[in-house]
Amino acid sequence: MRAFMYSTPNDPRFVEVEESVMFQLRFPSGVLASNVGSYDAFNDKRYRVHATEGWFGMDPGFSDRGLRMEAAHANGAAELREHPGVPEKNQFALEIDHMAQCIREDRDPYTGGEEGLQDHRIMAAIYEAAQSGKAGQARRAAKARCVSVPSQMRTSSELLIG
């Protein structure tokens, strides 16, 4: 990965946090991802993925409601655009319900803690690459099995979560 950070000199808003971070990630498959994040960009909550025969994205893509998806692909010489519907859902409630179900059924959640750990390792590597000016690499988090919840705790949890 390569990264660069920028903050407007003498701007008091960015004394403790960077204004913008630009970074490029290279995946083992060869796929490249170019990314920009900024605390000074107005309401920019979108993403777009470009491929050889089309693209897809969401705008907004990082919000808890009002998500809008768009995709386009080549149709001969023309570009065919689609706008798949994204149903409104309470994502936080769904996440809590899923976690409660995993506890009751002693199952692994769809997204375990190792994914969050991997996200933090990637962010740390981005900061390190930006500060050093050198290409960096994030260590991969190991896949871990969730610890089983003892039956007496599961019963207590069920009382709390339904």
Secondary structure, DSSP 8 states (H G I E B T S, - for coil): -EEEEE--TT-GGGSSS-SEEEEEEE-TTS-EEEEEEETTSTT---EEEEETTEEEEESS-SSSS---EEEEEEETTEEEEE--------HHHHHHHHHHHHHHHT---SS-HHHHHHHHHHHHHHHHHHHH-S----------------HHHHHHHHHHH-
